[in-house]
């Protein structure tokens, strides 16, 4: 099967020798996008927001489209939104051969019968492939286990500071199909891409790809860690030698078969031994790209941004695509961390309360504990996904004085940690908050870093984070009553 058509006339975008504004996207296809898929037969699996956006875009480009889903309610809503633009059918009433190509929504697992049939027939792709076929803007794609949204938000702040019309989308922000239908001329597009999206991607090739980190996650969706990593590596599979792959030092061997230029980010890197990268040195960040170098002060950034490697990756990507050091510095100084990501919600009687509800895997839990420094009173727990809690105990023991486990996974946490850490078990988060409030002393950090998803008690990590904020706020009310 032929891959999605790509703009072969596109020249290299990466040229940080240019002044900001000189490196703007050459939108050579802007006048010929209407009817890109005229007369073609396309299918979309998944009637959520991503699938509906892809279906609408394909129909607008002249394709005949069938939208399939198992959920009658989702299909009904999609039919109302899309009117007569597409044909809406239950997934079990559709065959892989009913369309020449299928966009598979990221929420649909590869074990779904229709997805499996589509992939077996070589007809599947991701909405990311639609983006690369149109290539409407210079694109920075961000993936990884943790920190993706933060890096995307930083990049958006930097690009806007640099005067570029910027769009933020895919897994964070606006769905790809909606971005493709926007009438606004975009010069920089930032796409947060998940392993679910990348697993189905065939021809996606951003100008810059950032991989923040890689740790076991979503293993209830992916068959194993190897499949998870392979999916992540698809971000770089189709990249060319003119494009840039940015990875942390520990992932220097990521996507070894990729043709992309490679840049490394880490502490104390030596430009004499690494050709491209960002070296974190105390309160300074050294950006280097061949013989070109630039220094960026981190003195005013470290206190606001706890995970400085995220800032280094965003800075390197922006500098390599037209932003100046002055613009990067101004944007990072103005940047406010996203909600529920190592968010200090209260300073109460000398105790610091930190909401890191977005720490939904063990890698993020460890990073949060190590960033907090200590002494840490750790609130951990949530949905029981069969995690290996014992695998991280050595990393958290130096900083942690007591653990307050809650939710479905509380017993598993106690069983894994109780021989080396003092663990208190509660049924619900609010109960754990009340216990730790009675025990915390001045100088302690009470850290909500659950280490797993929220779906036993809450609808999302955001709802869990809000519940934590409210519980902490209620402590003062109870004390004053």
C-alpha positions in Angstrom: 0.0 0.0 0.0 1.3 3.5 -0.9 1.9 5.8 2.0 0.0 9.0 2.3 1.2 11.6 -0.2 3.9 13.9 1.2 5.1 17.3 0.0 8.4 16.3 -1.7 9.2 19.9 -2.6 9.5 20.9 1.0 12.9 22.3 1.9 14.6 22.1 5.3 12.9 24.3 7.9 15.6 23.8 10.6 17.9 26.8 10.2 18.5 28.6 13.5 21.0 30.9 11.7 18.0 32.8 10.5 16.5 35.6 12.5 13.1 35.0 14.0 10.6 35.5 11.3 12.9 34.4 8.5 12.2 30.7 9.3 8.5 30.9 8.7 6.6 28.1 7.1 6.4 28.1 3.4 2.7 27.1 3.0 3.2 26.0 -0.6 0.1 23.8 -0.6 -2.3 26.3 0.9 -4.1 27.0 -2.4 -4.5 23.4 -3.5 -5.8 21.7 -0.3 -9.4 21.7 -1.4 -10.3 18.3 -2.8 -7.1 16.6 -1.6 -9.1 13.4 -1.2 -11.7 14.0 -3.9 -13.3 10.7 -4.9 -11.5 8.6 -2.4 -13.2 6.3 0.1 -12.1 6.8 3.7 -13.2 5.3 7.0 -12.7 6.6 10.6 -12.9 4.3 13.6 -13.9 6.1 16.8 -16.7 8.7 17.2 -15.0 10.8 19.9 -13.7 14.3 19.3 -10.6 13.2 17.4 -12.5 10.9 15.1 -15.3 13.3 14.4 -12.7 16.0 13.6 -10.9 13.7 11.2 -14.2 12.7 9.5 -15.3 16.3 9.0 -11.9 17.2 7.5 -11.8 14.3 5.1 -15.4 15.1 3.9 -14.4 18.7 3.4 -11.5 17.5 1.3 -13.9 15.6 -1.0 -13.7 12.1 0.4 -16.6 9.8 1.0 -16.4 8.9 4.7 -17.8 6.2 6.9 -17.6 6.7 10.7 -17.7 3.6 12.9 -18.0 3.1 16.6 -19.3 0.5 19.1 -21.1 3.2 21.2 -24.6 4.0 19.9 -24.7 7.2 21.9 -21.4 8.4 20.5 -22.6 7.6 17.0 -25.9 9.5 17.6 -24.0 12.6 18.7 -21.6 12.3 15.8 -24.5 12.0 13.3 -26.0 15.2 14.7 -22.7 17.1 14.4 -21.8 15.8 11.0 -25.3 15.9 9.5 -25.1 14.4 6.0 -21.4 14.8 5.5 -20.5 11.2 6.5 -22.1 7.9 6.8 -22.4 6.7 10.4 -22.4 3.0 11.2 -22.0 0.6 14.1 -18.5 -0.9 14.0 -19.8 -4.5 13.8 -21.7 -3.5 10.6 -18.5 -2.4 8.8 -15.8 -4.3 7.0 -12.2 -3.2 6.5 -12.8 -3.3 2.8 -15.6 -0.7 3.0 -12.9 2.0 2.7 -9.5 2.3 1.0 -8.0 4.0 4.1 -9.0 4.1 7.7 -8.0 6.7 10.3 -7.9 4.9 13.7 -8.7 7.1 16.7 -6.2 6.8 19.5 -8.7 5.7 22.1 -9.5 2.5 20.1 -7.2 -0.4 21.1 -5.4 -2.6 18.5 -7.3 -5.6 19.8 -10.6 -4.2 18.5 -11.9 -6.5 15.7 -12.3 -3.8 13.1 -9.0 -2.2 14.0 -7.2 -5.5 13.8 -8.8 -6.2 10.4 -7.9 -2.8 9.1 -4.3 -3.1 10.2 -4.0 -6.6 8.8 -5.2 -5.3 5.4 -2.6 -2.5 5.5 -5.3 0.2 5.4 -4.8 1.9 8.8 -3.3 5.2 9.7 -3.5 8.0 12.3 -4.8 11.5 12.0 -1.2 12.5 12.4 -0.7 11.2 8.8 -3.3 13.6 7.6 -1.3 16.4 9.1 1.9 15.3 7.5 0.2 15.0 4.1 -1.1 18.6 4.3 2.0 19.9 6.2 0.4 23.3 6.9 3.1 24.6 9.3 6.5 23.9 10.8 5.7 21.2 13.3 7.2 20.3 16.7 5.8 17.0 18.0 6.2 16.0 21.6 5.9 12.6 23.1 7.2 10.7 26.2 5.8 9.2 29.4 5.8 12.4 31.4 6.1 16.1 30.8 4.6 16.2 27.3 2.0 18.9 28.1 4.4 21.0 30.0 6.9 21.1 27.2 4.1 21.8 24.7 2.8 24.7 26.8 6.4 26.1 27.2 6.9 25.9 23.4 3.6 27.7 22.8 4.7 30.5 25.1 8.1 30.8 23.5 6.8 30.8 19.9 4.2 33.4 20.7 6.8 35.6 22.4 8.8 35.2 19.2 5.9 36.5 17.1 4.9 33.3 15.4 1.2 32.4 14.8 1.1 29.2 16.9 -1.3 26.3 17.2 -1.3 23.7 19.9 -3.1 20.4 19.4 -3.5 16.7 19.0 -3.5 15.0 22.4 -3.3 18.4 24.1 -5.5 21.2 22.7 -7.3 21.1 19.4 -7.7 17.8 17.5 -5.7 17.5 14.3 -8.8 17.5 12.1 -9.9 20.8 13.5 -6.5 22.3 13.1 -6.4 21.3 9.5 -9.7 23.0 8.9 -8.7 26.3 10.6 -8.7 29.3 8.4 -5.9 30.9 10.5 -2.5 30.8 8.9 -0.3 29.0 11.4 3.5 29.3 11.3 4.3 27.0 14.2 2.3 23.9 15.2 2.9 22.0 18.5 1.4 18.6 18.6 1.4 16.4 21.8 1.3 12.9 20.5 0.6 9.8 22.6 1.7 6.2 22.1 -1.9 5.4 21.1 -1.7 7.9 18.2 1.8 6.9 17.1 1.0 3.2 17.1 -1.2 3.8 14.1 0.9 6.4 12.4 2.5 5.5 9.0 3.9 8.7 7.4 4.1 11.2 10.3 7.4 13.2 10.1 7.5 16.5 12.2 10.3 19.0 11.6 11.2 18.6 15.3 10.4 15.6 17.5 10.9 15.8 21.3 10.9 12.7 23.5 10.8 13.8 27.1 11.5 10.4 28.8 10.4 6.8 28.7 9.1 4.6 31.5 6.6 1.7 31.8 3.1 3.1 31.3 -0.2 2.2 29.6 0.7 -1.5 29.8 -3.0 -2.2 30.3 -3.3 -1.0 26.6 0.0 -2.0 25.1 0.9 -5.7 25.3 4.3 -5.0 26.9 7.0 -2.4 27.3 8.6 -3.3 24.0 5.4 -2.5 22.1 5.0 0.7 24.1 8.6 1.8 23.2 8.1 0.7 19.6 5.0 2.9 19.3 6.9 5.9 20.8 9.7 5.4 18.3 7.4 5.8 15.4 7.6 9.5 16.0 11.0 9.4 14.4 10.6 6.6 11.9 9.8 8.7 8.9 11.9 11.7 9.8 14.5 12.9 7.3 18.2 14.1 7.8 16.9 17.7 7.7 14.7 17.1 10.7 15.7 17.1 14.4 15.1 14.5 17.1 15.6 15.8 20.7 16.1 13.2 23.4 17.4 13.1 27.0 20.8 11.6 27.6 19.4 8.3 28.9 17.6 7.8 25.5 20.5 8.6 23.3 19.8 5.3 21.5 16.1 6.0 20.9 14.8 5.1 17.4 18.3 4.0 16.2 17.1 3.6 12.6 15.8 7.1 12.3 17.5 9.3 9.7 16.9 12.5 11.7 19.6 14.7 13.2 19.9 13.9 16.9 20.2 16.3 19.8 20.9 15.3 23.4 19.7 17.1 26.5 21.2 16.5 30.0 23.4 17.7 32.8 26.9 18.8 32.0 27.1 17.7 28.4 30.3 18.6 26.6 29.9 20.1 23.1 33.2 18.7 22.2 31.7 15.2 22.3 28.1 15.9 21.5 27.3 17.6 18.2 23.9 19.1 19.1 22.1 19.5 22.3 21.4 21.4 25.5 23.7 21.2 28.5 22.2 22.1 32.0 24.9 23.6 34.2 23.7 24.9 37.6 21.9 28.2 36.7 22.9 28.2 33.1 21.7 26.4 29.9 24.1 26.0 27.1 22.5 25.5 23.7 24.7 24.2 20.9 24.2 23.1 17.3 27.4 22.3 15.5 29.6 25.4 15.9 26.7 27.6 17.0 26.3 28.1 20.7 24.1 30.3 23.0 23.8 30.7 26.8 20.6 31.0 28.7 20.3 31.9 32.3 18.2 29.6 34.5 18.5 31.7 37.7 15.0 33.1 37.4 13.5 29.9 36.0 14.5 27.1 38.4 12.2 28.2 41.3 9.2 28.3 39.0 9.9 25.3 36.9 10.7 22.2 39.0 11.6 19.9 36.1 14.3 21.9 34.4 15.0 19.3 31.7 11.5 20.1 30.2 12.5 23.8 29.9 15.8 22.7 28.3 14.1 20.7 25.6 11.6 23.4 24.8 14.4 26.0 24.6 16.5 23.8 22.2 13.5 23.1 20.0 12.5 26.8 19.8 16.1 28.0 19.3 16.5 25.6 16.5 13.4 26.9 14.7 13.8 30.6 14.9 13.4 31.9 18.5 16.2 34.0 20.0 17.7 33.4 23.4 16.1 36.7 24.6 12.7 35.5 23.5 13.1 32.1 25.1 14.3 33.6 28.4 11.4 36.1 28.5 8.8 33.4 27.8 10.2 30.9 30.4 10.3 33.6 33.1 6.6 34.3 32.4 5.6 30.6 32.2 3.3 29.3 34.9 3.4 25.5 35.5 0.2 23.7 34.4 -2.4 22.8 37.0 -2.0 19.5 38.9 1.7 19.3 38.0 3.9 19.8 41.1 1.6 22.7 42.0 2.1 24.2 45.4 -1.5 24.7 46.7 -0.9 25.8 50.3 1.7 26.8 52.9 0.0 25.9 56.1 1.7 26.2 59.5 5.1 25.6 58.0 3.9 22.6 55.9 4.1 22.8 52.1 1.2 21.1 50.3 2.0 20.0 46.7 -0.6 18.8 44.1 1.0 16.5 41.5 -2.1 14.6 40.6 -0.8 14.3 37.1 1.8 11.9 38.4 -0.2 8.9 37.1 2.7 6.4 36.8 5.6 5.3 38.9 8.2 7.3 36.9 6.3 10.5 37.6 5.9 9.6 41.3 9.7 9.2 41.7 10.4 12.4 39.9 8.0 14.3 42.1 9.4 12.9 45.4 13.0 13.6 44.3 12.1 17.1 43.3 10.3 17.8 46.6 13.5 17.0 48.3 12.1 16.1 51.7 11.1 15.4 54.3 8.2 14.1 52.2 4.8 12.8 53.4 3.7 11.0 50.3 0.0 10.5 49.3 0.0 7.7 46.8 -2.7 5.5 45.4 -5.7 5.2 43.0 -6.8 2.6 40.5 -5.2 -0.8 41.0 -3.4 -1.6 37.7 -1.2 -4.3 39.0 1.9 -2.0 39.2 5.2 -3.1 40.6 5.3 -0.6 43.5 8.3 -2.3 44.9 10.4 -1.3 41.9 10.6 2.3 43.1 11.1 2.1 46.8 14.9 2.6 46.7 14.4 5.9 44.8 11.9 7.4 47.3 13.2 6.2 50.6 15.9 8.9 51.0 13.2 11.7 51.0 10.1 10.0 52.3 9.2 9.8 56.0 5.8 8.3 55.7 3.3 7.1 53.1 -0.4 7.6 53.1 -1.9 5.1 50.7 -5.4 5.4 49.5 -7.9 3.9 47.0 -7.9 0.5 45.2 -4.1 0.2 45.2 -3.6 1.1 48.9 -3.2 -2.5 50.0 -0.7 -3.2 47.2 1.3 -0.2 48.2 1.4 -1.3 51.8 2.4 -4.8 50.9 5.2 -3.6 48.7 6.6 -0.9 51.0 5.8 -1.7 54.6 9.0 -3.5 55.4 11.0 -0.4 54.6 8.6 2.5 54.9 5.8 3.4 57.4 2.5 3.1 55.4 -0.9 4.2 56.5 -3.9 3.0 54.5 -7.1 4.9 53.9 -10.1 4.1 51.7 -10.3 7.6 50.1 -8.1 10.5 49.3 -10.0 12.9 51.7 -9.4 10.4 54.6 -5.6 10.3 53.8 -5.5 14.1 53.7 -7.1 14.3 57.2 -4.6 11.8 58.6 -1.5 13.5 57.2 -2.8 16.9 58.3 -2.8 15.7 61.9 0.8 14.4 61.6 2.7 16.8 59.4 5.2 19.1 61.1 6.7 22.4 60.1 9.2 21.9 57.3 7.5 18.8 55.9 6.3 18.6 52.3 2.9 16.8 51.9 3.0 15.6 48.3 0.1 14.1 46.3 1.9 12.0 43.7 -0.5 9.1 43.2 1.6 6.9 40.9 -1.4 5.6 39.1 -4.6 6.7 37.5 -7.6 8.1 39.2 -10.5 6.0 37.9 -11.3 4.2 41.1 -12.6 7.3 42.8 -12.4 10.2 40.3 -13.2 10.7 36.6 -9.7 12.2 35.8 -6.5 13.3 37.4 -7.8 16.9 37.2 -10.8 16.0 39.3 -8.6 14.2 41.8 -6.3 17.3 41.9 -9.2 19.6 42.5 -10.5 17.3 45.3 -7.0 17.5 46.9 -7.0 21.3 46.7 -10.5 21.5 48.3 -9.5 19.1 51.0 -6.5 21.2 51.9 -8.5 24.4 51.9 -11.1 22.8 54.1 -8.5 22.1 56.8 -8.2 25.8 57.5 -12.0 26.1 57.7 -12.2 23.2 60.1 -9.4 24.7 62.2 -11.2 28.0 62.4 -14.6 26.6 63.2 
